[in-house]
Amino acid sequence: MTATVHSTHWGSSPLGSPVQSVPADEGFWTSETDRIWVQLTGDAGESGYTVQPRDRVDFTGQDLAHDAGFAEQSDVDAAEGADLLTAHA
């Protein structure tokens, strides 16, 4: 899986990370400690893998900054962690 990671807590290993929740079509929260937002990326637009809560995922990616509108652009609302995504903008 190829992903863009949006987090200031990129100290955790992405290998075997548990999926906490999947609030967006191509994005999900993972990590056993700090919440790390993972945005699936790729050439085809829609990823070929459907992520489910409690999946354990291995991925490669880049730790990238995002702007204050990222949560809204990703359709992540307050109940799904929008405030945390916005705080790291």
Jmol script that loads the backbone (N, CA, C; Angstrom):
load data "model"
ATOM      1  N   MET A   1       0.847  -1.154   0.000  1.00  0.00           N
ATOM      2  CA  MET A   1       0.000   0.000   0.000  1.00  0.00           C
ATOM      3  C   MET A   1       0.900   1.226   0.000  1.00  0.00           C
ATOM      4  N   THR A   2       0.560   2.226  -0.789  1.00  0.00           N
ATOM      5  CA  THR A   2       1.291   3.484  -0.821  1.00  0.00           C
ATOM      6  C   THR A   2       0.422   4.546  -0.176  1.00  0.00           C
ATOM      7  N   ALA A   3       1.021   5.361   0.661  1.00  0.00           N
ATOM      8  CA  ALA A   3       0.230   6.318   1.420  1.00  0.00           C
ATOM      9  C   ALA A   3       1.004   7.597   1.651  1.00  0.00           C
ATOM     10  N   THR A   4       0.248   8.655   1.930  1.00  0.00           N
ATOM     11  CA  THR A   4       0.806   9.905   2.403  1.00  0.00           C
ATOM     12  C   THR A   4       0.426  10.001   3.867  1.00  0.00           C
ATOM     13  N   VAL A   5       1.392  10.201   4.732  1.00  0.00           N
ATOM     14  CA  VAL A   5       1.143  10.227   6.168  1.00  0.00           C
ATOM     15  C   VAL A   5       1.097  11.669   6.639  1.00  0.00           C
ATOM     16  N   HIS A   6       0.029  12.013   7.344  1.00  0.00           N
ATOM     17  CA  HIS A   6      -0.134  13.369   7.872  1.00  0.00           C
ATOM     18  C   HIS A   6      -0.053  13.293   9.387  1.00  0.00           C
ATOM     19  N   SER A   7       1.117  13.554   9.946  1.00  0.00           N
ATOM     20  CA  SER A   7       1.303  13.446  11.389  1.00  0.00           C
ATOM     21  C   SER A   7       2.583  14.118  11.807  1.00  0.00           C
ATOM     22  N   THR A   8       2.563  14.650  13.014  1.00  0.00           N
ATOM     23  CA  THR A   8       3.807  15.143  13.591  1.00  0.00           C
ATOM     24  C   THR A   8       4.387  14.079  14.514  1.00  0.00           C
ATOM     25  N   HIS A   9       3.750  12.909  14.587  1.00  0.00           N
ATOM     26  CA  HIS A   9       4.160  11.830  15.485  1.00  0.00           C
ATOM     27  C   HIS A   9       4.706  10.644  14.709  1.00  0.00           C
ATOM     28  N   TRP A  10       5.456  10.854  13.678  1.00  0.00           N
ATOM     29  CA  TRP A  10       5.909   9.756  12.828  1.00  0.00           C
ATOM     30  C   TRP A  10       7.061   9.007  13.482  1.00  0.00           C
ATOM     31  N   GLY A  11       6.917   8.667  14.741  1.00  0.00           N
ATOM     32  CA  GLY A  11       7.946   7.885  15.397  1.00  0.00           C
ATOM     33  C   GLY A  11       7.588   6.414  15.381  1.00  0.00           C
ATOM     34  N   SER A  12       6.319   6.110  15.146  1.00  0.00           N
ATOM     35  CA  SER A  12       5.854   4.732  15.166  1.00  0.00           C
ATOM     36  C   SER A  12       6.197   4.040  13.862  1.00  0.00           C
ATOM     37  N   SER A  13       6.429   2.766  13.942  1.00  0.00           N
ATOM     38  CA  SER A  13       6.693   1.980  12.741  1.00  0.00           C
ATOM     39  C   SER A  13       5.391   1.745  11.992  1.00  0.00           C
ATOM     40  N   PRO A  14       5.388   1.881  10.667  1.00  0.00           N
ATOM     41  CA  PRO A  14       4.178   1.611   9.898  1.00  0.00           C
ATOM     42  C   PRO A  14       3.923   0.120   9.705  1.00  0.00           C
ATOM     43  N   LEU A  15       4.832  -0.734  10.147  1.00  0.00           N
ATOM     44  CA  LEU A  15       4.679  -2.165   9.921  1.00  0.00           C
ATOM     45  C   LEU A  15       3.728  -2.767  10.938  1.00  0.00           C
ATOM     46  N   GLY A  16       2.648  -3.342  10.457  1.00  0.00           N
ATOM     47  CA  GLY A  16       1.674  -3.985  11.322  1.00  0.00           C
ATOM     48  C   GLY A  16       0.883  -3.024  12.178  1.00  0.00           C
ATOM     49  N   SER A  17       0.736  -1.784  11.734  1.00  0.00           N
ATOM     50  CA  SER A  17      -0.015  -0.799  12.502  1.00  0.00           C
ATOM     51  C   SER A  17      -1.501  -1.133  12.486  1.00  0.00           C
ATOM     52  N   PRO A  18      -2.170  -1.086  13.646  1.00  0.00           N
ATOM     53  CA  PRO A  18      -3.604  -1.367  13.674  1.00  0.00           C
ATOM     54  C   PRO A  18      -4.407  -0.166  13.186  1.00  0.00           C
ATOM     55  N   VAL A  19      -5.430  -0.425  12.392  1.00  0.00           N
ATOM     56  CA  VAL A  19      -6.329   0.633  11.923  1.00  0.00           C
ATOM     57  C   VAL A  19      -7.324   0.921  13.035  1.00  0.00           C
ATOM     58  N   GLN A  20      -7.382   2.190  13.470  1.00  0.00           N
ATOM     59  CA  GLN A  20      -8.316   2.587  14.515  1.00  0.00           C
ATOM     60  C   GLN A  20      -9.701   2.861  13.946  1.00  0.00           C
ATOM     61  N   SER A  21      -9.747   3.649  12.879  1.00  0.00           N
ATOM     62  CA  SER A  21     -11.025   3.996  12.252  1.00  0.00           C
ATOM     63  C   SER A  21     -10.782   4.417  10.814  1.00  0.00           C
ATOM     64  N   VAL A  22     -11.844   4.377  10.012  1.00  0.00           N
ATOM     65  CA  VAL A  22     -11.758   4.705   8.583  1.00  0.00           C
ATOM     66  C   VAL A  22     -12.839   5.741   8.263  1.00  0.00           C
ATOM     67  N   PRO A  23     -12.598   7.017   8.608  1.00  0.00           N
ATOM     68  CA  PRO A  23     -13.621   8.035   8.397  1.00  0.00           C
ATOM     69  C   PRO A  23     -13.699   8.607   6.980  1.00  0.00           C
ATOM     70  N   ALA A  24     -12.748   8.286   6.125  1.00  0.00           N
ATOM     71  CA  ALA A  24     -12.752   8.845   4.772  1.00  0.00           C
ATOM     72  C   ALA A  24     -12.569   7.733   3.747  1.00  0.00           C
ATOM     73  N   ASP A  25     -12.984   7.998   2.539  1.00  0.00           N
ATOM     74  CA  ASP A  25     -12.901   7.019   1.463  1.00  0.00           C
ATOM     75  C   ASP A  25     -11.473   6.519   1.257  1.00  0.00           C
ATOM     76  N   GLU A  26     -10.514   7.412   1.301  1.00  0.00           N
ATOM     77  CA  GLU A  26      -9.115   7.057   1.053  1.00  0.00           C
ATOM     78  C   GLU A  26      -8.212   7.441   2.220  1.00  0.00           C
ATOM     79  N   GLY A  27      -8.776   7.538   3.433  1.00  0.00           N
ATOM     80  CA  GLY A  27      -7.968   7.906   4.585  1.00  0.00           C
ATOM     81  C   GLY A  27      -8.425   7.214   5.851  1.00  0.00           C
ATOM     82  N   PHE A  28      -7.455   6.985   6.758  1.00  0.00           N
ATOM     83  CA  PHE A  28      -7.799   6.315   8.004  1.00  0.00           C
ATOM     84  C   PHE A  28      -6.801   6.690   9.098  1.00  0.00           C
ATOM     85  N   TRP A  29      -7.206   6.444  10.360  1.00  0.00           N
ATOM     86  CA  TRP A  29      -6.358   6.640  11.524  1.00  0.00           C
ATOM     87  C   TRP A  29      -5.712   5.315  11.893  1.00  0.00           C
ATOM     88  N   THR A  30      -4.440   5.358  12.231  1.00  0.00           N
ATOM     89  CA  THR A  30      -3.720   4.161  12.646  1.00  0.00           C
ATOM     90  C   THR A  30      -2.747   4.500  13.763  1.00  0.00           C
ATOM     91  N   SER A  31      -2.181   3.504  14.387  1.00  0.00           N
ATOM     92  CA  SER A  31      -1.132   3.569  15.396  1.00  0.00           C
ATOM     93  C   SER A  31      -1.658   3.020  16.715  1.00  0.00           C
ATOM     94  N   GLU A  32      -0.759   2.439  17.457  1.00  0.00           N
ATOM     95  CA  GLU A  32      -1.127   1.916  18.767  1.00  0.00           C
ATOM     96  C   GLU A  32      -1.010   2.981  19.848  1.00  0.00           C
ATOM     97  N   THR A  33      -0.328   4.075  19.569  1.00  0.00           N
ATOM     98  CA  THR A  33      -0.150   5.124  20.571  1.00  0.00           C
ATOM     99  C   THR A  33      -0.739   6.427  20.054  1.00  0.00           C
ATOM    100  N   ASP A  34       0.043   7.242  19.364  1.00  0.00           N
ATOM    101  CA  ASP A  34      -0.449   8.491  18.792  1.00  0.00           C
ATOM    102  C   ASP A  34      -1.266   8.199  17.551  1.00  0.00           C
ATOM    103  N   ARG A  35      -2.322   8.979  17.339  1.00  0.00           N
ATOM    104  CA  ARG A  35      -3.110   8.787  16.124  1.00  0.00           C
ATOM    105  C   ARG A  35      -2.326   9.329  14.933  1.00  0.00           C
ATOM    106  N   ILE A  36      -2.204   8.536  13.908  1.00  0.00           N
ATOM    107  CA  ILE A  36      -1.528   8.931  12.679  1.00  0.00           C
ATOM    108  C   ILE A  36      -2.537   8.822  11.550  1.00  0.00           C
ATOM    109  N   TRP A  37      -2.705   9.914  10.803  1.00  0.00           N
ATOM    110  CA  TRP A  37      -3.619   9.914   9.659  1.00  0.00           C
ATOM    111  C   TRP A  37      -2.868   9.391   8.446  1.00  0.00           C
ATOM    112  N   VAL A  38      -3.447   8.421   7.762  1.00  0.00           N
ATOM    113  CA  VAL A  38      -2.861   7.858   6.551  1.00  0.00           C
ATOM    114  C   VAL A  38      -3.822   8.124   5.402  1.00  0.00           C
ATOM    115  N   GLN A  39      -3.326   8.776   4.370  1.00  0.00           N
ATOM    116  CA  GLN A  39      -4.110   9.074   3.173  1.00  0.00           C
ATOM    117  C   GLN A  39      -3.594   8.179   2.057  1.00  0.00           C
ATOM    118  N   LEU A  40      -4.443   7.293   1.551  1.00  0.00           N
ATOM    119  CA  LEU A  40      -4.016   6.405   0.467  1.00  0.00           C
ATOM    120  C   LEU A  40      -3.817   7.208  -0.806  1.00  0.00           C
ATOM    121  N   THR A  41      -2.773   6.870  -1.532  1.00  0.00           N
ATOM    122  CA  THR A  41      -2.478   7.550  -2.784  1.00  0.00           C
ATOM    123  C   THR A  41      -2.132   6.505  -3.831  1.00  0.00           C
ATOM    124  N   GLY A  42      -2.080   6.925  -5.034  1.00  0.00           N
ATOM    125  CA  GLY A  42      -1.700   6.004  -6.097  1.00  0.00           C
ATOM    126  C   GLY A  42      -2.024   6.582  -7.458  1.00  0.00           C
ATOM    127  N   ASP A  43      -1.737   5.807  -8.473  1.00  0.00           N
ATOM    128  CA  ASP A  43      -1.916   6.267  -9.843  1.00  0.00           C
ATOM    129  C   ASP A  43      -3.369   6.249 -10.305  1.00  0.00           C
ATOM    130  N   ALA A  44      -4.153   5.304  -9.838  1.00  0.00           N
ATOM    131  CA  ALA A  44      -5.496   5.096 -10.373  1.00  0.00           C
ATOM    132  C   ALA A  44      -6.568   5.937  -9.685  1.00  0.00           C
ATOM    133  N   GLY A  45      -6.245   6.672  -8.631  1.00  0.00           N
ATOM    134  CA  GLY A  45      -7.241   7.464  -7.926  1.00  0.00           C
ATOM    135  C   GLY A  45      -7.887   6.674  -6.797  1.00  0.00           C
ATOM    136  N   GLU A  46      -8.624   5.646  -7.097  1.00  0.00           N
ATOM    137  CA  GLU A  46      -9.264   4.800  -6.090  1.00  0.00           C
ATOM    138  C   GLU A  46      -8.338   3.633  -5.780  1.00  0.00           C
ATOM    139  N   SER A  47      -8.007   3.464  -4.500  1.00  0.00           N
ATOM    140  CA  SER A  47      -7.088   2.389  -4.138  1.00  0.00           C
ATOM    141  C   SER A  47      -7.740   1.030  -4.348  1.00  0.00           C
ATOM    142  N   GLY A  48      -6.931   0.024  -4.525  1.00  0.00           N
ATOM    143  CA  GLY A  48      -7.428  -1.325  -4.747  1.00  0.00           C
ATOM    144  C   GLY A  48      -7.683  -2.095  -3.462  1.00  0.00           C
ATOM    145  N   TYR A  49      -7.435  -1.467  -2.312  1.00  0.00           N
ATOM    146  CA  TYR A  49      -7.578  -2.134  -1.027  1.00  0.00           C
ATOM    147  C   TYR A  49      -8.621  -1.404  -0.196  1.00  0.00           C
ATOM    148  N   THR A  50      -9.542  -2.129   0.401  1.00  0.00           N
ATOM    149  CA  THR A  50     -10.537  -1.537   1.286  1.00  0.00           C
ATOM    150  C   THR A  50     -10.069  -1.732   2.723  1.00  0.00           C
ATOM    151  N   VAL A  51      -9.745  -0.644   3.395  1.00  0.00           N
ATOM    152  CA  VAL A  51      -9.253  -0.686   4.764  1.00  0.00           C
ATOM    153  C   VAL A  51     -10.445  -0.789   5.714  1.00  0.00           C
ATOM    154  N   GLN A  52     -10.309  -1.657   6.701  1.00  0.00           N
ATOM    155  CA  GLN A  52     -11.356  -1.852   7.706  1.00  0.00           C
ATOM    156  C   GLN A  52     -10.764  -1.614   9.099  1.00  0.00           C
ATOM    157  N   PRO A  53     -11.579  -1.105  10.048  1.00  0.00           N
ATOM    158  CA  PRO A  53     -11.093  -0.990  11.426  1.00  0.00           C
ATOM    159  C   PRO A  53     -10.592  -2.343  11.928  1.00  0.00           C
ATOM    160  N   ARG A  54      -9.520  -2.311  12.696  1.00  0.00           N
ATOM    161  CA  ARG A  54      -8.845  -3.465  13.279  1.00  0.00           C
ATOM    162  C   ARG A  54      -7.952  -4.213  12.291  1.00  0.00           C
ATOM    163  N   ASP A  55      -7.941  -3.822  10.996  1.00  0.00           N
ATOM    164  CA  ASP A  55      -6.940  -4.376  10.081  1.00  0.00           C
ATOM    165  C   ASP A  55      -5.566  -4.001  10.627  1.00  0.00           C
ATOM    166  N   ARG A  56      -4.576  -4.805  10.320  1.00  0.00           N
ATOM    167  CA  ARG A  56      -3.186  -4.441  10.594  1.00  0.00           C
ATOM    168  C   ARG A  56      -2.546  -4.195   9.236  1.00  0.00           C
ATOM    169  N   VAL A  57      -2.000  -3.009   9.056  1.00  0.00           N
ATOM    170  CA  VAL A  57      -1.511  -2.607   7.742  1.00  0.00           C
ATOM    171  C   VAL A  57      -0.020  -2.323   7.763  1.00  0.00           C
ATOM    172  N   ASP A  58       0.629  -2.674   6.674  1.00  0.00           N
ATOM    173  CA  ASP A  58       2.007  -2.290   6.397  1.00  0.00           C
ATOM    174  C   ASP A  58       1.936  -1.328   5.220  1.00  0.00           C
ATOM    175  N   PHE A  59       2.689  -0.260   5.267  1.00  0.00           N
ATOM    176  CA  PHE A  59       2.655   0.682   4.156  1.00  0.00           C
ATOM    177  C   PHE A  59       3.963   1.440   4.080  1.00  0.00           C
ATOM    178  N   THR A  60       4.181   2.040   2.937  1.00  0.00           N
ATOM    179  CA  THR A  60       5.293   2.966   2.760  1.00  0.00           C
ATOM    180  C   THR A  60       4.683   4.313   2.425  1.00  0.00           C
ATOM    181  N   GLY A  61       5.349   5.367   2.805  1.00  0.00           N
ATOM    182  CA  GLY A  61       4.783   6.671   2.522  1.00  0.00           C
ATOM    183  C   GLY A  61       5.725   7.789   2.882  1.00  0.00           C
ATOM    184  N   GLN A  62       5.204   8.993   2.739  1.00  0.00           N
ATOM    185  CA  GLN A  62       5.931  10.200   3.061  1.00  0.00           C
ATOM    186  C   GLN A  62       5.176  10.939   4.151  1.00  0.00           C
ATOM    187  N   ASP A  63       5.908  11.565   5.043  1.00  0.00           N
ATOM    188  CA  ASP A  63       5.323  12.409   6.076  1.00  0.00           C
ATOM    189  C   ASP A  63       5.212  13.812   5.493  1.00  0.00           C
ATOM    190  N   LEU A  64       3.989  14.241   5.207  1.00  0.00           N
ATOM    191  CA  LEU A  64       3.768  15.529   4.560  1.00  0.00           C
ATOM    192  C   LEU A  64       2.903  16.445   5.404  1.00  0.00           C
ATOM    193  N   ALA A  65       3.174  17.718   5.302  1.00  0.00           N
ATOM    194  CA  ALA A  65       2.332  18.726   5.947  1.00  0.00           C
ATOM    195  C   ALA A  65       1.072  18.927   5.110  1.00  0.00           C
ATOM    196  N   HIS A  66       0.042  19.446   5.730  1.00  0.00           N
ATOM    197  CA  HIS A  66      -1.185  19.766   5.011  1.00  0.00           C
ATOM    198  C   HIS A  66      -1.703  21.105   5.508  1.00  0.00           C
ATOM    199  N   ASP A  67      -2.653  21.675   4.781  1.00  0.00           N
ATOM    200  CA  ASP A  67      -3.188  22.976   5.180  1.00  0.00           C
ATOM    201  C   ASP A  67      -4.396  22.802   6.097  1.00  0.00           C
ATOM    202  N   ALA A  68      -4.892  23.900   6.614  1.00  0.00           N
ATOM    203  CA  ALA A  68      -5.987  23.879   7.585  1.00  0.00           C
ATOM    204  C   ALA A  68      -7.293  23.342   6.996  1.00  0.00           C
ATOM    205  N   GLY A  69      -7.425  23.304   5.684  1.00  0.00           N
ATOM    206  CA  GLY A  69      -8.644  22.802   5.046  1.00  0.00           C
ATOM    207  C   GLY A  69      -8.611  21.317   4.736  1.00  0.00           C
ATOM    208  N   PHE A  70      -7.535  20.631   5.116  1.00  0.00           N
ATOM    209  CA  PHE A  70      -7.385  19.219   4.757  1.00  0.00           C
ATOM    210  C   PHE A  70      -8.487  18.330   5.316  1.00  0.00           C
ATOM    211  N   ALA A  71      -8.870  18.516   6.568  1.00  0.00           N
ATOM    212  CA  ALA A  71      -9.926  17.687   7.170  1.00  0.00           C
ATOM    213  C   ALA A  71     -11.227  17.824   6.392  1.00  0.00           C
ATOM    214  N   GLU A  72     -11.589  19.042   6.060  1.00  0.00           N
ATOM    215  CA  GLU A  72     -12.820  19.276   5.302  1.00  0.00           C
ATOM    216  C   GLU A  72     -12.714  18.679   3.897  1.00  0.00           C
ATOM    217  N   GLN A  73     -11.581  18.843   3.249  1.00  0.00           N
ATOM    218  CA  GLN A  73     -11.375  18.283   1.911  1.00  0.00           C
ATOM    219  C   GLN A  73     -11.454  16.763   1.927  1.00  0.00           C
ATOM    220  N   SER A  74     -11.083  16.157   3.053  1.00  0.00           N
ATOM    221  CA  SER A  74     -11.102  14.700   3.182  1.00  0.00           C
ATOM    222  C   SER A  74     -12.424  14.179   3.734  1.00  0.00           C
ATOM    223  N   ASP A  75     -13.380  15.084   3.976  1.00  0.00           N
ATOM    224  CA  ASP A  75     -14.689  14.730   4.536  1.00  0.00           C
ATOM    225  C   ASP A  75     -14.573  14.104   5.925  1.00  0.00           C
ATOM    226  N   VAL A  76     -13.633  14.591   6.728  1.00  0.00           N
ATOM    227  CA  VAL A  76     -13.480  14.134   8.108  1.00  0.00           C
ATOM    228  C   VAL A  76     -14.130  15.185   9.006  1.00  0.00           C
ATOM    229  N   ASP A  77     -15.145  14.773   9.788  1.00  0.00           N
ATOM    230  CA  ASP A  77     -15.829  15.731  10.655  1.00  0.00           C
ATOM    231  C   ASP A  77     -15.265  15.688  12.079  1.00  0.00           C
ATOM    232  N   ALA A  78     -15.837  16.502  12.957  1.00  0.00           N
ATOM    233  CA  ALA A  78     -15.325  16.627  14.328  1.00  0.00           C
ATOM    234  C   ALA A  78     -15.341  15.296  15.070  1.00  0.00           C
ATOM    235  N   ALA A  79     -16.385  14.516  14.905  1.00  0.00           N
ATOM    236  CA  ALA A  79     -16.488  13.229  15.590  1.00  0.00           C
ATOM    237  C   ALA A  79     -15.438  12.233  15.102  1.00  0.00           C
ATOM    238  N   GLU A  80     -14.909  12.465  13.899  1.00  0.00           N
ATOM    239  CA  GLU A  80     -13.936  11.548  13.299  1.00  0.00           C
ATOM    240  C   GLU A  80     -12.500  12.036  13.455  1.00  0.00           C
ATOM    241  N   GLY A  81     -12.283  13.173  14.129  1.00  0.00           N
ATOM    242  CA  GLY A  81     -10.933  13.655  14.374  1.00  0.00           C
ATOM    243  C   GLY A  81     -10.490  14.852  13.560  1.00  0.00           C
ATOM    244  N   ALA A  82     -11.433  15.615  13.014  1.00  0.00           N
ATOM    245  CA  ALA A  82     -11.065  16.796  12.209  1.00  0.00           C
ATOM    246  C   ALA A  82     -10.214  17.781  12.995  1.00  0.00           C
ATOM    247  N   ASP A  83     -10.522  17.951  14.276  1.00  0.00           N
ATOM    248  CA  ASP A  83      -9.755  18.903  15.085  1.00  0.00           C
ATOM    249  C   ASP A  83      -8.282  18.506  15.174  1.00  0.00           C
ATOM    250  N   LEU A  84      -8.016  17.219  15.289  1.00  0.00           N
ATOM    251  CA  LEU A  84      -6.632  16.750  15.358  1.00  0.00           C
ATOM    252  C   LEU A  84      -5.914  16.980  14.024  1.00  0.00           C
ATOM    253  N   LEU A  85      -6.593  16.724  12.920  1.00  0.00           N
ATOM    254  CA  LEU A  85      -5.977  16.988  11.603  1.00  0.00           C
ATOM    255  C   LEU A  85      -5.704  18.467  11.418  1.00  0.00           C
ATOM    256  N   THR A  86      -6.638  19.315  11.829  1.00  0.00           N
ATOM    257  CA  THR A  86      -6.491  20.766  11.676  1.00  0.00           C
ATOM    258  C   THR A  86      -5.393  21.292  12.596  1.00  0.00           C
ATOM    259  N   ALA A  87      -5.279  20.739  13.803  1.00  0.00           N
ATOM    260  CA  ALA A  87      -4.256  21.197  14.749  1.00  0.00           C
ATOM    261  C   ALA A  87      -2.847  20.976  14.223  1.00  0.00           C
ATOM    262  N   HIS A  88      -2.659  19.974  13.375  1.00  0.00           N
ATOM    263  CA  HIS A  88      -1.333  19.670  12.837  1.00  0.00           C
ATOM    264  C   HIS A  88      -1.050  20.369  11.516  1.00  0.00           C
ATOM    265  N   ALA A  89      -1.959  21.254  11.095  1.00  0.00           N
ATOM    266  CA  ALA A  89      -1.763  21.959   9.816  1.00  0.00           C
ATOM    267  C   ALA A  89      -0.687  23.014   9.960  1.00  0.00           C
TER     268      ALA A  89
END
end "model"
wireframe off; spacefill off
backbone 0.3
color backbone group
